[in-house]
Amino acid sequence: MRAWIFCAAKVSAEEAIFCRRLKFGKDDMIRCADGGNNTAAAIGVTPNIVIGDMDSVKGTLPPTVRRAVHPRNKDKTDLDLCIDYALGIGCTEIILLCANGGRIDHSLAALISLRRITEAGAEGMLLTKRGKVFMIRGKTSVKRGEYSKISLIPVTDTVKGVTTEGLQYALENATLRQTDNLGVSNAFSTVEASVDVKEGILCIVCETE
């Protein structure tokens, strides 16, 4: 089951149009982290549930939309609460929208939350008009599509046994460390690349120019 989470970062008109053009499956779950509902409402998307302290929600929620209200003084962000909810109902894929471009601390926290999703056994992705970010602990394939750049960034202190195919600068059983930038700013050499990791968690960033 796939969950889409609208985060509360302020987005440009261009980013809002990108979100409006996304194709949500009929069985997908759509949830908003508090003020994320403002963007969803602006582009005509009705969530299944809005989660948070409701301090940033503008207007009145439709009666069909569920809400999970939490205290303003709490130990988790509204995004964390949305992720908890998605994992709790068995979602195996969680996509974050409108999670980047606002406050630096919230943007970083959203990226770090992808690790929690990965360690919980689900697939997490942060998606924007210009790129996507996700994490792996094994092998994956990545389609080039509209993306011109791809970077491989260690999330754990070291990521061992990294082997790639279909990238301009290939890696063979390499070890990537957080203290270097060996995997940054690579490029696709074929329409589809593969990345294999033997140990550790690797962040993959695909971007357009």
C-alpha positions as semicolon CSV with decimal commas, in nm:
position;residue;x (nm);y (nm);z (nm)
1;M;0,000;0,000;0,000
2;R;0,130;0,343;-0,097
3;A;0,099;0,658;0,111
4;W;0,153;1,013;-0,011
5;I;0,231;1,271;0,255
6;F;0,191;1,643;0,184
7;C;0,438;1,823;0,410
8;A;0,403;2,183;0,519
9;A;0,697;2,348;0,341
10;K;0,606;2,655;0,137
11;V;0,617;2,562;-0,230
12;S;0,650;2,759;-0,550
13;A;0,376;2,777;-0,809
14;E;0,590;2,551;-1,027
15;E;0,612;2,289;-0,752
16;A;0,239;2,310;-0,687
17;I;0,168;2,246;-1,056
18;F;0,400;1,945;-1,042
19;C;0,204;1,802;-0,749
20;R;-0,127;1,865;-0,922
21;R;-0,011;1,661;-1,223
22;L;0,083;1,357;-1,017
23;K;-0,126;1,045;-1,070
24;F;-0,260;0,910;-0,742
25;G;-0,381;0,549;-0,751
26;K;-0,737;0,476;-0,641
27;D;-0,606;0,268;-0,350
28;D;-0,335;0,516;-0,248
29;M;-0,361;0,680;0,092
30;I;-0,319;1,059;0,097
31;R;-0,238;1,228;0,425
32;C;-0,135;1,580;0,512
33;A;0,105;1,690;0,783
34;D;-0,087;1,984;0,930
35;G;-0,026;2,281;0,695
36;G;0,046;2,043;0,409
37;N;-0,329;2,044;0,365
38;N;-0,306;2,403;0,241
39;T;-0,109;2,294;-0,065
40;A;-0,330;1,989;-0,117
41;A;-0,645;2,199;-0,103
42;A;-0,497;2,460;-0,339
43;I;-0,438;2,197;-0,609
44;G;-0,770;2,018;-0,557
45;V;-0,647;1,712;-0,367
46;T;-0,858;1,586;-0,075
47;P;-0,663;1,381;0,179
48;N;-0,787;1,083;0,374
49;I;-0,661;1,237;0,697
50;V;-0,485;1,549;0,829
51;I;-0,245;1,487;1,118
52;G;-0,084;1,739;1,353
53;D;-0,159;2,015;1,600
54;M;-0,360;2,201;1,335
55;D;-0,180;2,530;1,398
56;S;-0,107;2,585;1,029
57;V;-0,425;2,460;0,861
58;K;-0,606;2,738;0,678
59;G;-0,980;2,733;0,631
60;T;-1,220;2,457;0,727
61;L;-1,155;2,093;0,649
62;P;-1,427;1,912;0,453
63;P;-1,644;1,692;0,678
64;T;-1,527;1,383;0,489
65;V;-1,164;1,439;0,591
66;R;-1,056;1,271;0,912
67;R;-0,828;1,456;1,149
68;A;-0,589;1,336;1,417
69;V;-0,527;1,631;1,647
70;H;-0,214;1,632;1,862
71;P;-0,096;1,880;2,127
72;R;0,111;2,170;2,003
73;N;0,382;2,087;2,258
74;K;0,493;1,739;2,153
75;D;0,806;1,532;2,098
76;K;0,744;1,458;1,729
77;T;0,696;1,670;1,420
78;D;0,373;1,651;1,225
79;L;0,563;1,466;0,952
80;D;0,685;1,210;1,205
81;L;0,328;1,153;1,314
82;C;0,220;1,100;0,953
83;I;0,499;0,847;0,899
84;D;0,403;0,667;1,222
85;Y;0,046;0,644;1,097
86;A;0,145;0,518;0,753
87;L;0,377;0,251;0,892
88;G;0,119;0,156;1,153
89;I;-0,144;0,068;0,894
90;G;0,103;-0,134;0,689
91;C;0,206;0,104;0,409
92;T;0,508;-0,035;0,224
93;E;0,575;0,277;0,016
94;I;0,575;0,632;0,154
95;I;0,629;0,935;-0,072
96;L;0,693;1,279;0,072
97;L;0,578;1,587;-0,118
98;C;0,642;1,954;-0,038
99;A;0,910;1,850;0,209
100;N;1,194;2,064;0,078
101;G;1,250;2,434;0,027
102;G;1,116;2,578;0,349
103;R;1,294;2,577;0,682
104;I;1,639;2,415;0,670
105;D;1,580;2,211;0,986
106;H;1,253;2,069;0,855
107;S;1,409;1,993;0,516
108;L;1,694;1,803;0,680
109;A;1,456;1,622;0,914
110;A;1,246;1,511;0,617
111;L;1,553;1,366;0,447
112;I;1,658;1,187;0,765
113;S;1,308;1,045;0,803
114;L;1,372;0,843;0,487
115;R;1,622;0,640;0,690
116;R;1,357;0,557;0,949
117;I;1,120;0,443;0,677
118;T;1,393;0,227;0,522
119;E;1,489;0,072;0,856
120;A;1,122;-0,008;0,917
121;G;1,126;-0,223;0,602
122;A;0,930;0,014;0,378
123;E;1,034;0,221;0,076
124;G;1,055;0,595;0,127
125;M;1,102;0,874;-0,126
126;L;1,118;1,252;-0,121
127;L;0,984;1,375;-0,454
128;T;1,008;1,721;-0,612
129;K;0,975;1,865;-0,960
130;R;1,353;1,864;-1,004
131;G;1,447;1,540;-0,837
132;K;1,386;1,244;-0,610
133;V;1,567;1,110;-0,306
134;F;1,545;0,759;-0,167
135;M;1,752;0,511;0,032
136;I;1,851;0,149;-0,022
137;R;2,008;-0,137;0,174
138;G;2,038;-0,383;-0,113
139;K;2,006;-0,372;-0,491
140;T;1,788;-0,144;-0,698
141;S;1,746;-0,023;-1,054
142;V;1,710;0,345;-1,140
143;K;1,560;0,470;-1,465
144;R;1,723;0,777;-1,612
145;G;1,402;0,936;-1,735
146;E;1,433;1,313;-1,714
147;Y;1,719;1,300;-1,465
148;S;2,066;1,403;-1,576
149;K;2,254;1,363;-1,247
150;I;2,268;1,090;-0,986
151;S;2,455;1,095;-0,656
152;L;2,524;0,814;-0,411
153;I;2,562;0,943;-0,055
154;P;2,631;0,723;0,250
155;V;2,378;0,753;0,530
156;T;2,558;0,516;0,764
157;D;2,923;0,595;0,848
158;T;3,035;0,360;0,572
159;V;2,853;0,178;0,294
160;K;3,041;-0,128;0,172
161;G;3,030;-0,338;-0,142
162;V;2,884;-0,068;-0,367
163;T;2,870;-0,184;-0,728
164;T;2,706;0,012;-1,009
165;E;2,617;-0,050;-1,372
166;G;2,495;0,208;-1,621
167;L;2,669;0,506;-1,464
168;Q;2,938;0,721;-1,620
169;Y;3,173;0,666;-1,326
170;A;3,137;0,302;-1,229
171;L;3,198;0,156;-0,884
172;E;3,304;-0,204;-0,822
173;N;3,274;-0,337;-0,467
174;A;3,361;0,013;-0,340
175;T;3,338;0,151;0,012
176;L;3,174;0,493;0,045
177;R;3,229;0,700;0,358
178;Q;3,036;0,997;0,492
179;T;3,362;1,191;0,514
180;D;3,423;1,191;0,139
181;N;3,221;1,279;-0,172
182;L;3,319;0,994;-0,401
183;G;2,962;0,920;-0,505
184;V;2,847;1,278;-0,566
185;S;2,750;1,411;-0,912
186;N;2,761;1,101;-1,128
187;A;2,564;1,063;-1,451
188;F;2,370;0,795;-1,635
189;S;2,541;0,619;-1,925
190;T;2,235;0,407;-2,014
191;V;1,859;0,444;-1,984
192;E;1,860;0,238;-1,665
193;A;2,129;0,196;-1,402
194;S;2,166;-0,049;-1,117
195;V;2,313;0,008;-0,772
196;D;2,399;-0,277;-0,536
197;V;2,491;-0,239;-0,169
198;K;2,627;-0,518;0,050
199;E;2,635;-0,337;0,385
200;G;2,498;-0,006;0,510
201;I;2,234;0,242;0,395
202;L;2,290;0,445;0,079
203;C;2,101;0,760;-0,021
204;I;2,037;0,800;-0,395
205;V;1,965;1,148;-0,530
206;C;1,845;1,192;-0,890
207;E;1,818;1,545;-1,027
208;T;1,755;1,737;-1,344
209;E;1,990;2,017;-1,452
